[in-house]
Structures are given as C-alpha cells and as structure tokens.
Amino acid sequence: MKELTFIVSADQANKRLDLLLAEYAASSNLGLSRTAIQGLISAGKVSLNSRVVNKIHRKVSLGEEVRFELPEKEKTRIIAEPISLDVVYEDDDLAVINKQTGLVVHPAPGNREHTLVNALLSRFKSLSDINKMRPGIVHRLDKETSGLLVIAKNNSSHLKLAKQFSDHSIERKYIAIVSGVVEFDEDIIEAPIGRHPLKRLDMSVSFLGNTRYAKTRYRTLKRGKNFTFLELRPFTGRTHQLRVHLAFIGHPILGDEKYGKNDNFSRMALHAQEIGFIHPTTGKFIHFSSAIPREFQEFIKKNF
C-alpha cells in the first residue's frame, strides 16, 4: 500500500476534502476518480494531521497535513484471449481499435468470454481499471456495429477521455445504410430516449417519463431506389441512440433486428468511421478514420 502526503496551501484552504483530493489526483496523474476518492475517505484511508477523517464534505485548513493511501490494483479475473485486433494507433496512454462486427465490447452476465476486453488483455500489457470488469473501456459500440473505438491504457488517460465524452466534445462520425428513401439532404433529430415501456431491454423515443435528451445530425450521402446511405454525427451518447433515432423517423438501419426488420443485409449496416479527440497527455487534437466496410461497398454498388 502506497501513502502520499502533502500540506494544504493557501489556495487549497477551505476546500472540501473530496474535491481537494480529486484536484490533487488529477494534477498528479494518479488516475483516481472522484467516486474512488470518496470511497477512500469513507473507508478511513485519509487523515488530516494524523487524524482519520471519513467525512467527504469536511473543509480543510491552511497548513494541515493530508495523508492518504493509494489502493492496490486488483488483478482482473477476466481471461485473456488471443483474438485478432485491428490496431489503428497506439502509444503509452491509449490505443484506437477498428472493431470488427459481431464482437461484444465487454463481458457481461452470460457472456464472459470472446469479447473485445478479452482480446485487449491479450494484446496490451497495461489497461485502465476504473471499472474492474471493463479494463480499458472508455466508451462502447454495439456488438454488430463496427468501427473506431478508443481504449485507455491507464486511469489518468481514462478519466480525461471520459470527461471529453461526458462534455460531448469528442468528434464522431458514423455511416449507415437505412431502409427507404430519406427525404431531406440533412437534418437534426432531437428526440429524448428512455427505456421502452414494455420491452425493458430495448430503448425508445418518448416524450413522457424517465428519458434523456438525445440529438443526432444526419446527412444524406446517396439515395437508391429503396435505401439511403447516410452520414451520422451524434451530439449525445445515449444507448442505441442512432438506431432508435433512425427507426423513429421511419428509416431503420439495415440488419438491425431489434429496431428494424429482419432484412437480407449480412450484418447491421452501422460503422463508426471517424473519431477525434484531445490527447490526454499532449493536449493536441488527434483524428482517425477507417475505410468503408467491404459489405457496405458491395451493397451500395449493387443497389444504388
């Protein structure tokens, strides 16, 4: 167990203990979330002038000695598997993966193996462990969605990337083939999303009850006789947002059996083609793109 100590300075005085430690952890790249810090305080792992304090709202005073214990890293019980990965970019802080369709991102009850996380544990020596069951995972793509996914290699990078997602400052572009001929060249869908009132594993647009604001911009790239090729840019990141929004306007994504029809497309026709964000260490904006999947190209050539 590692202990850290510092003295409260004039500009730190009168701050809440949990906020002070969160700022200290961020400036020191300790990779501790505010929730984790509150857990340390509640567990008696933080002291002021050698006296244990377990009140997260306690205000600190100038000159007080703050001492706290860093939690030991737990070994994950998830099994590493040598699953092939398309690594687009990698450095000491993060990696960008071009995920294949059909690959679940992280283990869940009833699905503990053969996921992206199992593959990451085999491919990389270090991954963030903010969530012990989802090492490295900052955001997700649905199983049948292919495309670019950013992975955090340490907790400091994870927290900084997660904040960008929370602030909706990450630039993301998807492409999709949808059923029917979309009327507008471009438009914005603003419709709140929540749990389906009857199908509890599904999401739906609803203007009543417990929903969350959701916004998607689309642009028509190409129209066929019975299909449309779209560019999609989500402003928010709700569960199944793109799928639900497109179904809501009457143009479900091809191959989406949950929100559309059981059509003949070989997979769900949704691909995360571009992602851009501020690098958590360098502070520079970096951007990545991937090619249009082969099955998209073949379908468009045949039907457009």
C-alpha positions as CSV (number, residue, x, y, z in Angstrom):
1,M,0.0,0.0,0.0
2,K,1.5,3.4,-1.0
3,E,0.9,6.5,1.1
4,L,1.0,10.1,-0.2
5,T,1.3,13.3,1.8
6,F,1.0,17.0,1.1
7,I,0.4,20.2,3.0
8,V,-2.7,22.3,2.4
9,S,-1.6,25.6,0.7
10,A,-3.3,29.0,0.8
11,D,-5.2,28.4,-2.5
12,Q,-6.3,25.0,-1.3
13,A,-7.7,26.1,2.1
14,N,-11.4,25.9,2.8
15,K,-12.0,23.4,0.0
16,R,-14.0,20.2,0.5
17,L,-11.7,17.2,1.2
18,D,-13.0,15.1,-1.6
19,L,-12.7,18.0,-4.1
20,L,-9.2,18.8,-2.9
21,L,-8.1,15.2,-3.3
22,A,-9.7,15.0,-6.8
23,E,-7.8,18.1,-7.9
24,Y,-4.5,16.7,-6.4
25,A,-5.1,13.3,-8.0
26,A,-5.8,14.9,-11.4
27,S,-2.7,17.2,-11.3
28,S,-0.5,14.2,-10.2
29,N,-2.0,11.9,-12.8
30,L,-2.9,9.4,-10.1
31,G,-5.9,8.1,-12.1
32,L,-8.4,8.3,-9.2
33,S,-12.0,9.2,-9.9
34,R,-13.9,11.4,-7.5
35,T,-16.1,8.4,-6.7
36,A,-12.9,6.4,-5.8
37,I,-11.7,9.2,-3.7
38,Q,-14.9,9.4,-1.8
39,G,-14.6,5.7,-1.2
40,L,-11.2,6.1,0.3
41,I,-12.4,8.8,2.7
42,S,-15.4,6.8,3.7
43,A,-13.2,3.7,4.3
44,G,-10.9,5.7,6.7
45,K,-7.9,5.8,4.3
46,V,-7.5,9.6,4.5
47,S,-6.2,11.6,7.5
48,L,-5.6,15.2,8.4
49,N,-2.8,16.0,10.8
50,S,-2.6,12.2,11.5
51,R,-6.3,12.0,12.5
52,V,-8.6,9.9,10.3
53,V,-11.3,11.8,8.6
54,N,-14.3,10.0,7.0
55,K,-16.5,12.9,6.1
56,I,-16.2,13.8,2.4
57,H,-17.6,17.3,2.9
58,R,-15.1,18.2,5.6
59,K,-13.3,21.6,4.8
60,V,-9.5,21.6,5.0
61,S,-7.5,24.4,6.6
62,L,-4.2,26.1,5.7
63,G,-1.2,24.1,6.8
64,E,-3.0,20.8,7.5
65,E,-1.1,17.7,6.5
66,V,-3.2,15.5,4.2
67,R,-2.2,11.8,4.1
68,F,-4.0,9.2,2.1
69,E,-3.4,5.6,0.9
70,L,-3.5,4.7,-2.7
71,P,-5.5,1.5,-3.3
72,E,-3.6,-1.6,-4.6
73,K,-4.5,-2.6,-8.1
74,E,-6.7,-5.7,-8.2
75,K,-5.9,-8.4,-10.7
76,T,-8.8,-9.0,-13.1
77,R,-10.4,-12.4,-13.3
78,I,-11.2,-11.9,-17.0
79,I,-9.3,-14.4,-19.2
80,A,-7.0,-13.0,-21.9
81,E,-7.8,-14.4,-25.3
82,P,-5.6,-14.0,-28.5
83,I,-8.4,-12.6,-30.6
84,S,-7.3,-10.7,-33.7
85,L,-7.5,-6.9,-33.4
86,D,-7.0,-4.1,-36.0
87,V,-5.0,-1.6,-34.0
88,V,-5.1,1.7,-35.9
89,Y,-3.0,3.7,-33.4
90,E,-1.1,3.0,-30.1
91,D,1.0,5.0,-27.6
92,D,1.7,4.8,-23.9
93,D,-1.6,6.3,-23.0
94,L,-4.2,4.9,-25.4
95,A,-5.0,2.8,-28.4
96,V,-7.5,3.2,-31.2
97,I,-9.1,-0.1,-32.4
98,N,-11.1,-0.7,-35.6
99,K,-13.6,-3.1,-34.0
100,Q,-15.0,-5.9,-36.2
101,T,-18.7,-6.5,-36.4
102,G,-20.0,-9.3,-34.2
103,L,-17.6,-8.6,-31.3
104,V,-19.1,-7.7,-27.9
105,V,-17.1,-4.9,-26.3
106,H,-17.0,-6.2,-22.6
107,P,-18.0,-9.2,-20.5
108,A,-21.5,-9.3,-19.0
109,P,-23.6,-11.9,-17.2
110,G,-23.9,-14.8,-19.6
111,N,-21.2,-13.6,-21.9
112,R,-17.8,-13.7,-20.0
113,E,-15.6,-14.8,-22.9
114,H,-14.7,-13.9,-26.5
115,T,-15.2,-10.1,-26.0
116,L,-13.0,-7.1,-27.0
117,V,-11.9,-6.9,-23.4
118,N,-10.6,-10.5,-23.5
119,A,-8.7,-9.5,-26.7
120,L,-7.3,-6.3,-25.1
121,L,-5.9,-8.2,-22.1
122,S,-4.0,-10.4,-24.5
123,R,-2.8,-7.6,-26.7
124,F,-1.8,-4.9,-24.2
125,K,0.4,-5.1,-21.1
126,S,-1.4,-2.2,-19.4
127,L,-5.1,-1.1,-19.4
128,S,-7.1,1.3,-17.2
129,D,-9.0,-0.3,-14.4
130,I,-11.5,2.4,-13.4
131,N,-14.1,-0.4,-14.0
132,K,-12.6,-3.7,-13.0
133,M,-14.9,-5.7,-15.3
134,R,-14.2,-3.3,-18.3
135,P,-10.5,-2.7,-18.3
136,G,-9.5,-0.1,-20.9
137,I,-13.1,0.6,-22.0
138,V,-14.0,4.3,-22.1
139,H,-17.0,4.0,-24.5
140,R,-18.8,1.3,-26.3
141,L,-20.1,0.2,-29.7
142,D,-22.9,-2.3,-30.0
143,K,-21.9,-5.9,-30.9
144,E,-22.9,-5.6,-34.6
145,T,-21.6,-2.1,-35.0
146,S,-18.0,-2.0,-36.5
147,G,-15.6,0.9,-36.4
148,L,-13.3,3.0,-34.3
149,L,-13.1,2.7,-30.5
150,V,-10.6,4.5,-28.2
151,I,-9.0,2.4,-25.4
152,A,-7.3,3.8,-22.3
153,K,-4.1,2.3,-21.1
154,N,-4.0,4.0,-17.7
155,N,-6.5,5.5,-15.3
156,S,-5.4,9.1,-15.8
157,S,-6.0,8.9,-19.6
158,H,-9.3,7.1,-18.9
159,L,-10.6,9.9,-16.8
160,K,-9.5,12.6,-19.2
161,L,-11.1,10.8,-22.2
162,A,-14.3,10.0,-20.2
163,K,-14.7,13.7,-19.4
164,Q,-14.5,14.6,-23.2
165,F,-17.2,12.1,-23.8
166,S,-19.3,13.5,-20.9
167,D,-18.8,17.0,-22.3
168,H,-19.8,15.8,-25.8
169,S,-16.6,17.3,-27.2
170,I,-15.5,14.1,-28.9
171,E,-15.9,14.3,-32.7
172,R,-17.6,11.1,-34.0
173,K,-18.9,10.2,-37.5
174,Y,-20.8,7.1,-38.4
175,I,-22.0,5.8,-41.7
176,A,-25.2,3.7,-42.1
177,I,-27.4,2.2,-44.8
178,V,-31.1,2.6,-43.9
179,S,-34.3,1.4,-45.2
180,G,-36.4,3.6,-47.5
181,V,-35.5,6.9,-49.3
182,V,-34.7,9.7,-46.8
183,E,-36.4,12.9,-47.9
184,F,-34.0,15.6,-46.6
185,D,-30.4,16.1,-47.6
186,E,-29.6,16.8,-44.0
187,D,-31.5,17.3,-40.8
188,I,-31.2,17.1,-37.0
189,I,-33.2,14.6,-34.9
190,E,-33.9,15.9,-31.4
191,A,-35.9,13.3,-29.6
192,P,-35.5,12.1,-25.9
193,I,-34.6,8.4,-25.4
194,G,-35.5,6.1,-22.5
195,R,-36.4,2.5,-21.7
196,H,-39.1,1.0,-23.8
197,P,-42.3,0.8,-21.6
198,L,-42.9,-2.8,-22.5
199,K,-39.6,-4.2,-23.8
200,R,-37.3,-3.4,-20.9
201,L,-34.1,-4.4,-22.9
202,D,-34.9,-2.0,-25.7
203,M,-34.8,1.8,-25.9
204,S,-37.4,4.0,-27.5
205,V,-38.2,7.7,-28.2
206,S,-40.6,9.0,-25.6
207,F,-41.7,12.5,-24.5
208,L,-43.1,11.2,-21.2
209,G,-41.5,9.6,-18.2
210,N,-37.8,8.9,-17.4
211,T,-36.0,9.9,-20.7
212,R,-32.8,11.7,-21.5
213,Y,-32.2,14.4,-24.2
214,A,-30.7,13.0,-27.4
215,K,-29.6,14.7,-30.6
216,T,-28.3,13.3,-33.9
217,R,-27.4,15.1,-37.1
218,Y,-27.6,13.2,-40.4
219,R,-26.5,14.0,-43.9
220,T,-27.7,12.0,-47.0
221,L,-24.7,10.7,-49.0
222,K,-26.5,8.7,-51.6
223,R,-30.1,7.6,-52.4
224,G,-31.1,4.3,-54.0
225,K,-34.5,3.0,-55.1
226,N,-35.3,1.5,-51.7
227,F,-32.3,2.5,-49.5
228,T,-30.3,5.6,-48.4
229,F,-26.6,5.9,-47.4
230,L,-26.2,8.3,-44.5
231,E,-23.5,10.1,-42.5
232,L,-24.4,10.4,-38.8
233,R,-23.0,12.6,-36.1
234,P,-24.3,12.1,-32.6
235,F,-24.2,15.1,-30.3
236,T,-25.1,12.9,-27.3
237,G,-24.2,9.3,-26.5
238,R,-27.4,7.6,-25.4
239,T,-27.7,3.8,-25.5
240,H,-28.7,2.7,-29.1
241,Q,-29.2,6.4,-30.0
242,L,-28.5,6.2,-33.7
243,R,-30.6,3.0,-34.1
244,V,-33.5,4.4,-32.1
245,H,-33.5,7.8,-33.8
246,L,-33.4,6.4,-37.3
247,A,-36.2,3.9,-36.6
248,F,-38.2,6.8,-35.1
249,I,-38.1,8.8,-38.4
250,G,-39.1,5.7,-40.3
251,H,-35.7,4.7,-41.7
252,P,-34.3,1.8,-39.5
253,I,-30.7,0.7,-40.2
254,L,-30.5,-2.4,-42.4
255,G,-29.8,-5.5,-40.4
256,D,-31.0,-4.1,-37.2
257,E,-33.3,-6.8,-36.0
258,K,-34.1,-5.0,-32.7
259,Y,-35.4,-1.7,-34.1
260,G,-35.9,-2.6,-37.7
261,K,-36.8,-5.6,-39.9
262,N,-35.1,-9.0,-40.4
263,D,-33.9,-7.9,-43.9
264,N,-31.3,-9.6,-46.1
265,F,-28.2,-7.4,-45.2
266,S,-25.4,-9.6,-43.8
267,R,-25.0,-7.5,-40.6
268,M,-26.2,-4.3,-39.1
269,A,-25.2,-1.6,-41.5
270,L,-23.7,0.8,-39.0
271,H,-20.0,1.7,-38.9
272,A,-18.1,4.2,-36.6
273,Q,-15.9,5.7,-39.4
274,E,-14.2,8.6,-37.7
275,I,-13.2,9.7,-34.2
276,G,-11.3,12.8,-33.0
277,F,-10.3,14.0,-29.5
278,I,-7.8,15.9,-27.4
279,H,-4.9,13.6,-26.5
280,P,-4.9,13.2,-22.7
281,T,-1.2,13.8,-22.3
282,T,0.0,16.0,-25.2
283,G,-3.2,18.2,-25.3
284,K,-3.2,18.0,-29.1
285,F,-6.2,17.2,-31.2
286,I,-5.9,13.8,-33.0
287,H,-8.2,12.3,-35.5
288,F,-8.6,8.9,-37.0
289,S,-10.7,7.4,-39.9
290,S,-11.4,3.9,-41.2
291,A,-12.4,2.6,-44.6
292,I,-16.0,1.9,-45.6
293,P,-16.6,-1.8,-44.8
294,R,-16.4,-4.1,-47.8
295,E,-20.0,-5.3,-47.4
296,F,-21.2,-1.7,-47.5
297,Q,-19.4,-1.1,-50.7
298,E,-20.7,-4.2,-52.3
299,F,-24.3,-3.4,-51.3
300,I,-24.1,0.2,-52.4
301,K,-22.7,-0.8,-55.8
302,K,-25.5,-3.3,-56.3
303,N,-28.4,-1.3,-55.0
304,F,-27.6,2.4,-55.7
